[in-house]
Amino acid sequence: MTNRSPASTAAPLSIRVVAPAKINLVLRILERRPDGYHNLWSLMQTVRVEDEITIARTEAHSLVALRCDDPSLKTDGSNLVHRAAVAVMEQSGRMGGLDITLAKRIPMGAGLGGGSSDAAATILGLNQLLNLGWSAERMADIGQTLGSDVPFFFFAPSATVAGRGERVVPVRIKQTRWVVLVNPGFPVETKWAYQQLSAGRAGVVPLSPSHAKMEHASELGWEQVLKAAENDFEGPVFKAYPILGEIKQRLLAQGAEAALLSGSGATVFGVFCDETKARQAQAMFLNEPQVKVFVAQTSCSP
């Protein structure tokens, strides 16, 4: 979703883009690749917890200048928003400066894809602001150079994702659900999670037929999705951080249809069929120190 300013037939001077969080309804980590990365297979879904990015063209300077309302987030060339903007300007051959403001709501290091979503939203926003006319595939190619989760967001709200994240197949999940996202207030480093997973398992379990079938479906129902929900990272991550396993059990006890670690963590989410049950589950965590808890609907294809 984007808002342009000012509203006129002339080229806009600024644009506002929202960047949604994602959850992994399925996350399988498969064999290690020759390049050292692992192949993965995931069913990903966006939820309406969103960062907001405003991009403005400027003649005051010729740089990419990024500001963020979270002082703990670096805004230099290491930031994914900054890197995405530079990549678009270089590949489009456009000149001029950009002032970018990032309002953070998605917790960092949380398994919710916040940085990747911010990068994708930046590319989407610049594609519109500069009237580049790039396809989703072209933008995803740029996104893939920034991070394995980035391409998904060009095909959201729901898609299967495979390889290193470059093979994205959109799928429609019928209807919506309410999701309670419980973040314990600490991050889990993805590289560490992969190391623990590799060290702790005897071999790779192949992708199940039920998961493989999802990749060829144009439409899925929530009952089918939740029956197939699993995350390979839960074993090693819950072993190191037992509180995350406890959060999962508490969400299930509150009536969640399913509860799962998202990504490599640290956020655990529960899926609920209605808002009332979701709000009741949220209330359990509201007074706990450090914990951030969100209630949000899943995004839905039109």
N, C-alpha and C positions, 0 to 999 in steps of 0.2 A: 504494500500500500504506500502510495506516495502523495504528497501535497506539493504543488508548485507555487512559487511566489516570484514576481507578482502575476496575477491572472490576466493574461493578454495574449494576443497572437504572436507577439515578439518572443524571441528565445528567452526562456526563464533565466533569472539570475541566481536563483537558489531552489533547492528541492529538499523535502523532508522524506525520509525513508524509515520504515520500522523494520527491525530485525528480530524475528521470533526465535525463541528457544526451541530445541528439538529434544525428543526422547527416543530411545531405542526400544521399540517393542520386541524386537528380536536382535540379538547381537551374538554372532558366532565368529570365533577367531579360528581360522583354518591354517593351512600349511604355510611355512615360512618360504618367502620368495627368494630368488637368486640375488635380488637387490638388498636383502636383509630385512625388508618389511614383511608383514604377514598379509596374506589374503584374508579378507573378512566378508561376511555376508550379514546384512542388517535390514530390518524393516524399520524405517524412520518416519517420524510424525512430528509436525510442528505443533506447539501449544502457544496460547496467547499470553505468554510472558515475554515482553518485548523491550529491547533497547531501541533508542531513537537516534537517528543520525541526520544532521542538517549539513548540506553541502552548498557552499556559496562560491561563485566565481568572483575573483577580485583582480583589480589592476594595481593594487597597492604593493604587491610583491609577486614573484614568480615561483613561489615554493608551495609545498603542501604543508599547511599549518593546522595541526590537530589539537583540540582542547577536549578535556573530559571532566565530568563532574565527580569522578572517583579519583582522588589523588594517588591511590595506590597503583593505578594503571599507567604504565609508561606511554608517552605520546610521541616518542621519537620514531626513527626509521624501523624499529623492531616491532612496532604495533601493526597488527594485521590490517587495520583500516588505512593506515598510512601507506603500507606496502601495496594494498589493493589500488589505492588512488594513483600512486606512482606508476604501477603497471599499466593501468588504463591510459594514463596520459602518454606514456612511452609508446604503447602499441597503437594508439589512435593518431599519434603525431600531433596532438593538440598542444597549444602553448597557453601560458597564463597560470596564475596562481589560484589556489583553492584554500578557503577557510572551512574547516570541518569541525563540527561540534558533536561529541558523542555523549549521550545521556545513558548511563549504565543502569540496568535493572536486573539483568541476568547475572547470577553469581559467577565468579571466575573460577576456573579449575574445578568445575562442578559436574562435568559430563553432559552439559546441556548445549554445547556447541556455540556458546555466546560469541567468542572471537571469530569463529568461522562464519556465523550468521552475519556479524558486523561487516566482515570482508565482502561477503556476497551482496549485502545491501548496498555497500559502497559502489561496487561494480554496477549493480542494477540502477542505482541513482545516477551515476555518471553517464551510463548509457542513455538515460532519458534526458538528463540535463544538457548533454552535449549533442543530443540527437544523432547518436552513432548508428542506430539501427542494427545493433548486433543481435544475433539469435541467442537463445538460451545455451545452445551447444558451444558457441563461441565464447560466451561469458564463463561457462563451466571450464573450458580449457584454461583460461586465465586463473580461475579459482583453484584448479587442481595444483598449480604451482605454489599456492599459498598454504594449502592444508587439505587433508584427505576428506574432511567433512564439508568443505566449501561447495563442491559441485551439487550436492543434494539440494541446497536451498534455491537453486534455479528451477527445480522441478517439484518443489513442495506444493501442497502440504504433506503428502504421503508418497513414499517411494521405497522400492528395494534398492539397496546399494551393495555393490560387490567389487572385487579386486582390491585396489587400495582406496577405493571410494570414487573411482572414475566411471564405473558402470552404474548408471542411475536409470531405473525404470519406474516412471510414475505409476501409481495405482490408487484408485479411489477407495477409501474406506467409508462405507455407508454410515450416515448419521454421525453424531458427535458424542463424546464422553467428557466427563469432568475429571480433571487430574489434580491430585494433591502432590506438590513437589516439596520434599523435605530435604533441605541442605544443612548438614551438621555444623557448618561454619569453618570447616577446614577443607583444603583441596586434596585430591589424590593425583599424583603425577602419572600421566599416561605411560611414559617409558618404564617406570617402576612396575606398573600393573602388568605390562607385557612380560617383563622379566620374571615376575612372580608366577604368572600363568605358565610360561614356558618351562620354568624349573620344577613346577609342581605336578605336571601331568605326564603320563607315560606315553601318550600319543594323541593324535588329532582325530576326533570323532567326525566322520564325514557329515556333510549337510543332509538333513533328513528329507525324505520325499515330500513331506507336508510343507517344509520351507521352500524347497525348490519349486513346488507347484505355484507358490505365491508370486514368483517372479514372472509367471506367464498369465497371471490373472489380471483382468482389467478392473475388477471390483472385488472387494473383500468385505465381510461382515465382522463386527466387533467380536462376536462369539468365536468365530474361527481364529481371529487374530490373538485373542487372549488365551485361547487353548494352546497356542503355539509359542507363547511368550517365554523367552529365556535369555540369559546373559552369561556368557562364559566367564566373565570377570568376577562374578559373585563369589565363587569359591575362594580364590586367593585374597580378594579385597575384604570380604567378610571375616576371613581368618585373621587378617592384620587389624581390622577395625570392627570388632564385634558389635559396636553400637549401630552400625549400618544394617546388620542382620536383625537387630532388635527393632529398628524403625520399620523394616519390612513386615515383621510379624505384627507390630502394632497397627499398621495400616490394614493388614488382612483381617485382624480382629475387629476393626471398625467397619468391615463390610466391603472392602475393596474387592473388585472382581479379579484383580491381579495386582501384584506389587513387584517392583523390579528395580535393580540398580540401573541407572542410565549411563551409557558409555562406560568408562572405567571408574566412574564415581566422581565426587562423593555423594551426589544427589540420589535419593531413592524416591520413586514415585508410586502412587497408588491410583488405579483407574476406578472411577465410580460412575454408576449409571445416572445419578442425579445430583444436583447441586447441594441439596440439603444434607445428604450423607457426606459429601465432600467437605462441607463447612464444619460438620460435626467432627470429622477426622482432623481437620486443620486446627480446631480448638484445642486438641490434646497437646499441640506443640507450641502454642503461641507464647507461653510463659517460660519456655526453656531458654536459658542463656545461650548465646552464640547461634542458635538455630534460626534459619530463615525458612519460612513456609509460605508457599503460594498456592492459590487455587485458580485454575484456569481451564477454559474449554479447549478441546483439541480444535485445530483449524480444520476446515472442511472444504473440499472442492465444490465449486458452484454446480 
